[in-house]
């Protein structure tokens, strides 16, 4: 079951062509249904959070958008075509991989590796020798490093940088090929609260200034709540899509989980979800700060 909140693109979006349209999409892996009847529209420049408990299929949704996990039923159109055809125009940051403190590859070289485009994520350092074309792309690398605010430390070894600094450079890597759609799988995970807020603000700014549609997987809505256009909440094999104020509520989540779930807003304005079901449909502590 999918419940979709009403949403229309703002007038300044340009041509009214959505970056992503999913209609009654269902994914099955083996004999297990991961989620069913997911419906969603994402427009250029929109910021969407994908929320839900561990095992709900949040990363699977990103992989289906990339064409790596086929749909069992329903349809999905990405950038006007099939997910497979859209891959070169998608920037993808997989779930965070930590860099050992001894890794000497510079941040700028990590960003430059994104120009290869043949694979997503973090390639092995030293995997290629720079061609003339690679050197000519230096201006774009410098531009995107400036865009994410990493110029001050991009020349340092990646292993010596903080988690927030590393994440900015990895986002720059995902942006270096000028994607039209950006998929970020838990980019705030393992970051402290100030860095979560800083990275969330950065992603929002990129959405608006570059016109890049962004889907961000998160356990906790609070760091991104003030920037979001839409939330996709996956749980119990089902989904609800709409604005935060319509989705992350006691009534809506109780209906999704089919049990009593309470959403509390603290004095600081943070949302806390309590009374979740037992695993696998359960939030981790990271959803409640």
Long-range contacts (C-beta under 8 A, 24 or more apart in sequence): 1-36, 1-37, 1-238, 1-239, 2-37, 2-38, 2-39, 2-238, 2-239, 2-240, 2-241, 3-239, 3-240, 3-241, 3-242, 3-252, 3-255, 3-256, 4-39, 4-40, 4-240, 4-241, 4-242, 5-230, 5-241, 5-242, 5-243, 5-246, 5-247, 6-242, 7-41, 7-229, 7-230, 7-242, 7-243, 9-43, 9-44, 9-46, 13-43, 13-44, 13-45, 14-44, 14-211, 16-43, 17-44, 17-80, 18-42, 18-43, 18-44, 19-43, 19-44, 19-46, 19-78, 19-79, 19-180, 19-181, 19-213, 20-65, 20-76, 20-77, 20-78, 20-79, 20-181, 20-213, 20-215, 21-75, 21-76, 21-77, 22-74, 22-75, 22-76, 22-77, 23-74, 23-75, 23-76, 24-73, 24-74, 24-75, 25-64, 25-71, 25-73, 25-74, 25-75, 25-76, 26-71, 26-72, 26-73, 26-74, 27-57, 27-60, 27-61, 27-64, 27-69, 27-70, 27-71, 27-72, 28-72, 29-60, 29-69, 33-72, 33-237, 34-60, 34-237, 35-60, 35-61, 35-234, 35-237, 35-238, 35-239, 36-237, 36-238, 37-74, 37-238, 37-239, 38-74, 38-232, 38-234, 38-239, 38-241, 39-239, 39-241, 40-230, 40-232, 40-241, 42-181, 42-213, 42-215, 42-230, 43-213, 44-180, 44-211, 44-212, 44-213, 45-207, 45-208, 45-210, 45-211, 45-212, 45-213, 46-207, 46-213, 46-214, 46-229, 46-230, 47-203, 47-204, 47-207, 47-214, 47-216, 47-224, 47-227, 47-228, 47-229, 47-230, 48-213, 48-214, 48-215, 48-216, 48-228, 48-229, 48-230, 48-231, 48-232, 49-215, 49-216, 49-217, 49-218, 49-221, 49-224, 49-228, 49-230, 49-231, 49-232, 49-244, 50-215, 50-216, 50-217, 50-218, 50-231, 50-232, 50-234, 51-218, 51-219, 51-221, 51-231, 51-232, 51-233, 51-234, 51-248, 52-233, 52-234, 52-235, 53-235, 53-276, 53-279, 53-280, 53-281, 53-282, 53-283, 53-284, 53-287, 54-279, 54-280, 54-282, 54-283, 54-284, 55-279, 55-280, 55-281, 56-234, 56-235, 56-236, 56-280, 56-281, 57-234, 58-185, 58-217, 58-234, 59-95, 59-185, 59-186, 59-217, 61-215, 61-217, 61-232, 61-234, 62-92, 62-183, 62-185, 62-215, 62-217, 65-90, 65-181, 65-183, 65-215, 66-90, 66-92, 66-120, 66-183, 78-181, 79-180, 79-181, 86-181, 88-117, 88-177, 89-179, 89-180, 89-181, 90-179, 90-180, 90-181, 90-182, 90-183, 91-174, 91-175, 91-177, 91-179, 91-181, 91-182, 91-183, 91-212, 92-120, 92-121, 92-174, 92-182, 92-183, 92-185, 93-120, 93-121, 93-170, 93-171, 93-173, 93-174, 93-182, 93-183, 93-184, 93-185, 93-187, 94-120, 94-121, 94-185, 95-185, 95-186, 95-189, 96-167, 96-170, 96-186, 96-187, 96-189, 96-190, 97-121, 97-122, 98-163, 98-190, 99-158, 99-159, 99-161, 99-166, 100-159, 101-159, 101-160, 102-159, 103-157, 103-158, 103-159, 104-157, 104-159, 105-157, 105-158, 105-159, 106-154, 106-155, 106-156, 106-157, 106-158, 107-145, 107-150, 107-153, 107-154, 107-155, 107-156, 107-157, 107-158, 107-161, 107-165, 107-166, 107-169, 108-141, 108-145, 108-154, 108-155, 110-158, 110-169, 110-170, 110-173, 111-141, 111-144, 111-145, 111-154, 111-169, 111-172, 111-173, 111-176, 112-137, 112-138, 112-141, 112-176, 113-173, 114-172, 114-173, 114-174, 114-175, 114-176, 114-177, 115-140, 115-141, 115-176, 115-177, 117-177, 120-174, 122-170, 122-173, 137-176, 140-176, 140-178, 141-176, 144-172, 144-175, 144-176, 145-169, 145-172, 147-172, 147-175, 147-206, 147-210, 148-172, 148-175, 148-202, 148-206, 149-202, 162-195, 163-190, 163-191, 163-192, 163-195, 164-191, 164-192, 164-194, 164-195, 164-198, 164-199, 167-191, 167-195, 167-199, 168-199, 168-202, 171-199, 171-202, 171-203, 171-206, 175-206, 175-210, 175-212, 179-212, 180-211, 180-212, 180-213, 181-212, 181-213, 181-214, 181-215, 182-206, 182-207, 182-212, 182-213, 182-214, 182-215, 183-214, 183-215, 184-214, 184-215, 184-216, 184-217, 185-217, 186-217, 186-218, 186-219, 187-216, 188-216, 188-218, 188-220, 188-223, 188-224, 189-219, 189-286, 193-223, 193-289, 196-220, 196-223, 197-223, 199-223, 200-224, 200-227, 201-227, 203-227, 219-283, 219-284, 219-286, 219-287, 220-286, 220-287, 220-288, 220-289, 221-248, 221-271, 222-270, 222-271, 222-289, 225-271, 235-281, 236-277, 236-281, 248-273, 257-281
